[in-house]
Amino acid sequence: MGPDLSHVTAFTEHVGSGQSRPRSFYALDPPGEHYYLFRPTRAAFETVAGMIAGEGLKRRLGGYALRGCAVAPVFARLVPFVSTRTLDVGDGFDCDIAVLSNRTRLVDLGEQVVYTIPSGGPERVVDEVYARERLPPTITVPTLHDYDLDYPYLAEAFVTGTHPRSPVEGWPFLLDALDQLTDLYRNDPEPVAVSGILDDAKTTLDERGLLAEPPFDRAFDLLMRLHLPEYLYRAWVHRDLHTRNVLVEDERVCILDWESAGQDLVVRDLFRPFTIAYYDTRDPRPFVELCTCEGTGGEIVDDYIDVVGEYAMAGPGRYSGLPVLYLLSTLADKERTEFWESKRELLSEVIDRIQ
């Protein structure tokens, strides 16, 4: 059946003629929080294929399958999780692709414009607008064409390009994004004692009845044997940086999706891409290497120290406990979800491999 799409119809009528008519779409409903609608055109198939592509096997296969079906859309029904669906769309509004998650994006490929509207409450769209308004011009983002905080919605340029396949393979592009973000990090950073972060995480996990459960029962003991800085810095950060929120076009790195931006530890923007990559692949090695500083992990840590280190921590250096501290603090802050369970599993893998 799929999610309720009445808000899409209402918005397209609002910005269109006020009337709507039914249009045919393919629907892709893979595991996870995203749901895709796309018109039976080659451009729409190829664009969605690029959206879902990534490091995990399922993402790669899904991308290949949709690109193959772009030539003959009739075979799309043979692709797992693909069906057909009719949606009423306002006259005068062209919608080639709709992506639904915690908010909804509607893409007009002809005009190269993407409209972002709420999937539920308006907060995320409003937060995106406020975040975009405060960004320095040195950070590359899609051109903001228009917005309305009363409806609310925002319209911005639909940037074509490619997403890095993984944080390791695409590290030069992620590092470029992090370099851009230093113009946020350097404004009014707040030092936060690492001992306080540890105490808060331990208290919260204890209150939730998790402190004695694996892997938390071993994590704090391990951290006592690993190197940590005395202070980390909290500043305005992206908070949802990962490979699918980085778009590369002719070597230009564009940073997408700012609705989660806010005050947080600067190191969050380094570690989040790797936790999301683990969720996709269940391969702990890239994250483990951030702790051990072996192989590519050591190169990544050194690059990060050179570019971002002074804005992220007091006395920048190779601190083997930082990735573990990040996992512990975020697991303490968040309630159980599928992604939470993935991070818990990653923490267990890290402890087993570096103990």
C-alpha positions as CSV (number, residue, x, y, z in Angstrom):
1,M,0.0,0.0,0.0
2,G,2.7,2.4,0.9
3,P,2.6,5.7,2.9
4,D,-0.2,8.3,2.7
5,L,0.6,10.7,-0.1
6,S,-2.3,13.2,0.5
7,H,0.3,15.9,1.6
8,V,1.9,15.6,-1.8
9,T,-1.3,16.2,-3.6
10,A,-2.2,19.1,-1.4
11,F,1.1,20.8,-1.9
12,T,1.1,20.4,-5.7
13,E,-2.4,21.8,-5.8
14,H,-1.2,24.7,-3.6
15,V,1.6,25.7,-6.0
16,G,-0.2,24.6,-9.1
17,S,-3.6,25.5,-10.5
18,G,-5.6,24.2,-7.5
19,Q,-6.8,21.2,-9.5
20,S,-5.1,17.8,-9.8
21,R,-5.2,14.8,-12.0
22,P,-4.0,11.2,-11.5
23,R,-0.5,10.3,-12.8
24,S,1.2,6.9,-12.9
25,F,4.4,6.3,-11.0
26,Y,6.6,3.4,-10.1
27,A,7.1,3.0,-6.4
28,L,10.2,1.6,-4.7
29,D,9.8,0.7,-1.0
30,P,13.1,-0.8,0.2
31,P,13.9,-1.7,3.8
32,G,14.6,1.5,5.7
33,E,13.0,4.9,6.1
34,H,12.9,6.0,2.4
35,Y,10.1,5.5,-0.1
36,Y,10.5,6.5,-3.8
37,L,8.0,7.4,-6.5
38,F,9.3,8.0,-10.0
39,R,7.8,8.5,-13.4
40,P,8.3,5.9,-16.1
41,T,11.0,7.8,-17.9
42,R,14.7,7.0,-18.4
43,A,15.8,10.2,-16.6
44,A,13.7,9.4,-13.6
45,F,14.9,5.8,-13.4
46,E,18.6,6.8,-13.7
47,T,18.2,9.6,-11.1
48,V,16.6,7.2,-8.5
49,A,19.3,4.6,-9.3
50,G,21.9,7.2,-8.4
51,M,20.0,8.1,-5.2
52,I,20.0,4.6,-3.8
53,A,23.4,3.6,-5.0
54,G,26.0,3.0,-2.3
55,E,28.6,0.7,-0.8
56,G,26.3,-2.1,0.4
57,L,25.6,-5.0,-2.0
58,K,21.8,-4.4,-1.9
59,R,22.3,-0.8,-2.8
60,R,24.7,-1.6,-5.7
61,L,22.3,-4.3,-7.1
62,G,19.3,-2.0,-6.8
63,G,21.1,0.8,-8.6
64,Y,22.2,-1.6,-11.4
65,A,18.6,-3.0,-11.7
66,L,17.0,0.4,-12.0
67,R,19.5,1.6,-14.6
68,G,18.8,-1.5,-16.6
69,C,15.1,-0.9,-16.4
70,A,15.6,2.7,-17.7
71,V,15.7,1.3,-21.2
72,A,12.6,-0.9,-20.8
73,P,10.5,0.3,-17.8
74,V,8.0,-2.5,-18.2
75,F,10.6,-4.8,-16.6
76,A,10.7,-2.7,-13.4
77,R,7.9,-4.7,-11.8
78,L,10.4,-7.7,-11.7
79,V,12.7,-5.7,-9.4
80,P,12.3,-6.5,-5.7
81,F,10.3,-3.8,-3.8
82,V,9.1,-2.1,-6.9
83,S,5.4,-1.7,-7.7
84,T,3.2,0.8,-9.5
85,R,1.1,3.5,-7.9
86,T,-1.2,6.3,-9.0
87,L,-0.9,9.8,-7.4
88,D,-3.0,12.9,-7.9
89,V,-0.7,15.7,-8.8
90,G,-1.7,19.4,-9.2
91,D,-2.1,20.7,-12.8
92,G,0.8,22.9,-13.7
93,F,3.2,21.1,-11.4
94,D,5.7,18.7,-12.8
95,C,6.8,16.0,-10.5
96,D,9.2,13.4,-11.8
97,I,10.4,11.9,-8.5
98,A,9.1,12.0,-4.9
99,V,11.3,10.8,-2.0
100,L,9.5,10.3,1.3
101,S,11.3,9.9,4.7
102,N,11.1,12.3,7.7
103,R,10.3,14.9,5.1
104,T,9.3,14.8,1.4
105,R,11.3,15.9,-1.6
106,L,9.6,16.5,-5.0
107,V,12.0,16.7,-8.0
108,D,11.2,18.5,-11.3
109,L,13.9,17.2,-13.6
110,G,12.9,19.5,-16.5
111,E,13.4,22.7,-14.4
112,Q,16.1,21.1,-12.2
113,V,14.3,22.1,-9.0
114,V,13.6,20.1,-5.9
115,Y,10.8,21.1,-3.5
116,T,11.1,20.0,0.2
117,I,7.8,19.8,2.2
118,P,7.0,18.2,5.5
119,S,6.1,14.5,5.7
120,G,4.6,15.2,9.2
121,G,5.2,18.2,11.4
122,P,6.8,21.3,9.8
123,E,9.8,21.5,12.1
124,R,12.4,19.9,9.8
125,V,11.6,22.1,6.8
126,V,11.6,25.2,8.9
127,D,14.9,24.1,10.5
128,E,16.4,23.6,7.1
129,V,15.5,27.1,6.0
130,Y,16.9,28.6,9.2
131,A,20.1,26.6,8.8
132,R,20.6,27.5,5.2
133,E,20.1,31.2,6.0
134,R,23.0,31.2,8.5
135,L,25.5,29.4,6.3
136,P,28.6,31.3,5.2
137,P,29.0,31.7,1.4
138,T,32.2,29.5,1.5
139,I,30.0,26.4,2.1
140,T,28.8,25.0,-1.2
141,V,25.0,24.2,-1.1
142,P,22.3,24.0,-3.8
143,T,21.0,27.5,-4.8
144,L,18.0,28.3,-2.7
145,H,15.3,29.6,-5.1
146,D,12.4,30.2,-2.8
147,Y,10.8,29.3,0.6
148,D,7.6,29.8,2.6
149,L,7.7,29.3,6.3
150,D,3.9,29.5,6.6
151,Y,3.1,26.6,4.4
152,P,6.1,25.6,4.8
153,Y,8.3,24.5,1.8
154,L,11.6,25.4,0.2
155,A,12.6,25.2,-3.4
156,E,16.3,24.8,-4.4
157,A,18.4,23.8,-7.4
158,F,18.5,20.1,-8.1
159,V,22.2,19.4,-8.3
160,T,23.3,16.6,-10.5
161,G,26.4,14.7,-9.8
162,T,27.5,11.5,-7.9
163,H,27.6,10.5,-4.3
164,P,30.8,8.9,-3.0
165,R,30.3,5.2,-2.7
166,S,31.8,5.0,0.8
167,P,33.5,7.2,3.3
168,V,36.8,5.4,2.6
169,E,36.7,5.5,-1.1
170,G,35.2,9.0,-1.1
171,W,37.4,10.3,1.7
172,P,38.9,13.2,-0.4
173,F,35.4,14.5,-1.0
174,L,34.3,14.1,2.6
175,L,37.5,15.9,3.7
176,D,36.6,18.7,1.3
177,A,33.2,18.9,2.9
178,L,34.7,18.9,6.4
179,D,37.1,21.6,5.3
180,Q,34.1,23.7,4.2
181,L,32.4,23.1,7.5
182,T,35.4,24.6,9.5
183,D,33.8,28.0,8.8
184,L,31.0,26.8,11.1
185,Y,33.2,25.1,13.6
186,R,35.4,28.1,14.3
187,N,32.5,30.3,15.4
188,D,32.1,30.4,19.2
189,P,33.4,26.8,19.9
190,E,32.6,25.6,23.4
191,P,35.1,23.3,25.2
192,V,33.5,20.2,26.7
193,A,35.4,18.0,29.2
194,V,35.7,14.4,28.0
195,S,35.4,13.2,31.6
196,G,31.9,14.9,31.7
197,I,30.9,13.3,28.4
198,L,31.9,9.9,29.9
199,D,30.1,10.5,33.1
200,D,26.9,11.6,31.3
201,A,26.9,8.6,29.1
202,K,27.5,6.2,32.0
203,T,24.7,7.8,34.0
204,T,22.2,7.7,31.2
205,L,22.9,4.1,30.2
206,D,22.6,3.2,33.9
207,E,19.2,4.9,34.1
208,R,18.1,3.0,31.0
209,G,19.2,-0.3,32.5
210,L,21.9,-0.8,29.8
211,L,25.1,-0.3,31.7
212,A,25.6,-3.9,32.7
213,E,24.5,-5.3,29.3
214,P,27.0,-6.1,26.5
215,P,28.8,-4.3,25.0
216,F,28.4,-1.4,27.5
217,D,29.7,-3.5,30.3
218,R,33.2,-3.6,28.6
219,A,33.2,-0.3,26.8
220,F,34.1,2.0,29.7
221,D,36.9,-0.3,30.9
222,L,38.3,-0.3,27.4
223,L,38.2,3.5,27.2
224,M,40.2,3.8,30.4
225,R,43.1,2.1,28.5
226,L,42.7,4.2,25.3
227,H,43.9,7.7,24.6
228,L,41.5,10.6,24.8
229,P,41.9,14.3,24.7
230,E,41.0,16.4,27.8
231,Y,38.5,18.5,25.9
232,L,36.4,18.3,22.8
233,Y,34.8,21.3,21.1
234,R,31.1,21.7,20.6
235,A,30.0,24.1,17.8
236,W,27.4,24.5,15.1
237,V,27.8,21.3,12.9
238,H,25.9,19.6,10.1
239,R,25.0,16.6,12.3
240,D,23.9,14.3,9.4
241,L,27.0,14.3,7.2
242,H,27.4,11.1,5.2
243,T,28.1,10.0,1.6
244,R,24.5,10.5,0.4
245,N,24.5,14.0,1.7
246,V,27.6,14.9,-0.2
247,L,27.3,15.4,-4.0
248,V,30.3,15.7,-6.3
249,E,29.9,17.6,-9.6
250,D,32.9,18.3,-11.7
251,E,35.1,18.1,-8.6
252,R,32.9,20.6,-6.8
253,V,31.7,19.2,-3.4
254,C,28.1,20.2,-2.5
255,I,26.7,19.5,1.0
256,L,23.0,18.6,1.2
257,D,20.2,18.3,3.8
258,W,20.7,20.8,6.6
259,E,17.6,20.1,8.6
260,S,19.5,18.4,11.5
261,A,22.2,21.1,11.8
262,G,22.8,22.4,15.3
263,Q,25.1,22.5,18.3
264,D,27.0,19.2,18.8
265,L,30.5,17.8,19.2
266,V,32.5,18.7,16.1
267,V,33.8,15.1,15.8
268,R,30.2,13.9,15.1
269,D,30.6,15.0,11.4
270,L,33.7,12.8,11.1
271,F,32.3,9.6,12.7
272,R,28.7,9.6,11.4
273,P,29.6,8.7,7.8
274,F,31.4,5.6,9.1
275,T,28.5,4.5,11.3
276,I,26.0,4.8,8.4
277,A,28.4,2.9,6.2
278,Y,28.5,0.1,8.8
279,Y,24.7,0.1,8.8
280,D,24.8,-0.5,5.0
281,T,27.6,-3.0,4.8
282,R,28.1,-4.5,8.3
283,D,31.8,-4.2,7.7
284,P,33.5,-2.9,10.9
285,R,37.0,-2.6,9.5
286,P,36.9,1.1,8.4
287,F,35.6,2.2,11.8
288,V,38.1,-0.1,13.7
289,E,40.9,1.5,11.7
290,L,39.9,4.9,13.0
291,C,40.7,3.5,16.4
292,T,43.9,1.7,15.6
293,C,45.1,4.2,13.0
294,E,46.2,1.4,10.8
295,G,46.1,1.4,7.0
296,T,43.7,3.8,5.5
297,G,42.3,4.7,8.9
298,G,45.6,6.2,9.9
299,E,45.7,8.3,6.8
300,I,42.1,9.5,7.4
301,V,42.8,10.4,11.0
302,D,46.0,12.4,10.0
303,D,44.1,14.2,7.3
304,Y,41.4,15.1,9.7
305,I,43.8,16.4,12.3
306,D,45.5,18.6,9.7
307,V,42.3,20.1,8.4
308,V,39.8,20.1,11.3
309,G,41.8,19.0,14.4
310,E,42.2,22.4,16.0
311,Y,38.4,23.0,15.8
312,A,37.5,19.6,17.1
313,M,39.6,19.0,20.2
314,A,42.2,20.5,22.5
315,G,45.6,19.2,21.6
316,P,44.8,17.5,18.3
317,G,46.3,14.1,17.9
318,R,45.7,10.4,17.3
319,Y,43.3,9.5,20.0
320,S,42.4,5.9,19.8
321,G,39.4,6.2,22.2
322,L,37.5,8.9,20.3
323,P,35.5,6.6,18.0
324,V,34.5,4.5,21.0
325,L,33.5,7.6,23.0
326,Y,31.4,8.8,20.0
327,L,29.5,5.5,19.8
328,L,28.9,5.4,23.6
329,S,27.7,9.0,23.8
330,T,25.3,8.7,20.8
331,L,24.0,5.3,22.0
332,A,23.3,6.8,25.4
333,D,21.5,9.8,23.9
334,K,19.2,7.9,21.5
335,E,16.4,5.5,22.0
336,R,16.4,2.0,20.4
337,T,15.9,2.0,16.6
338,E,17.2,-0.2,13.8
339,F,20.1,2.3,13.4
340,W,20.7,2.3,17.2
341,E,21.0,-1.5,17.2
342,S,23.5,-1.2,14.3
343,K,25.7,1.2,16.3
344,R,25.5,-1.1,19.3
345,E,26.6,-4.0,17.1
346,L,29.5,-1.8,15.8
347,L,30.6,-1.0,19.3
348,S,30.7,-4.7,20.1
349,E,32.8,-5.3,17.0
350,V,35.2,-2.5,17.9
351,I,35.7,-3.8,21.4
352,D,36.3,-7.3,20.3
353,R,38.9,-6.2,17.7
354,I,41.0,-3.7,19.6
355,Q,40.9,-5.1,23.2
